[in-house]
Amino acid sequence: MRPTREQQLGIEAILNNLLGAWKYDRLCLGMTVSEMDEDVLYVFVATESCAAEIEADHSDDFAVAAEYILKRPVRCVNFVPSHFSHSPGS
C-alpha cells in the first residue's frame, strides 16, 4: 500500500509536532513515506546519517504517526537513504 499525498502530509505534520520544527527540518525534509508492506513501513530520507539517526532515536515517532494516519499497525519502520530509491522500470 502506498500512502496518498494527503496521508503523506498528515504523517509529516505529526512528525513535525513530535520532533519539533528544528529537528524535523534537519532530519526529514524531502522524506517520502514510500509504502507499507504488511506491517512494515518504508521511508526514504535524505542521507545515510539521517536514516541512522532517525532509526536510532525516532523510529517509534514514525510508527505512531503512520499508525494514526494510515489506520494500520506498524511493527517496523525501515529508513532508506533516498539515493537508493529508483523509479519503476529502472
C-alpha positions, 0 to 999 in steps of 0.5 A: 500500500502506498500512502496518498499525498494527503496521508503523506502530509498528515504523517509529516505534520505529526512528525513535525509536532513530535520532533519539533520544527528544528529537528524535523527540518534537519532530519526529514525534509524531502522524506517520502513515506514510500509504502507499507508492506504488511506491517512494515513501513518504508521511508526514504530520507535524505542521507545515510546519517539521517536514516541512522539517526532517525532509526536510532532515536525516532523510529517509534515517532514514525510508527505512531504517526503512520499508525494514526494516519494510515489506520494500520499497525506498524511493527517496523519502520525501515529508513532508506537513504533516498539515493537508493530509491529508483523509479519503476522500470529502472 
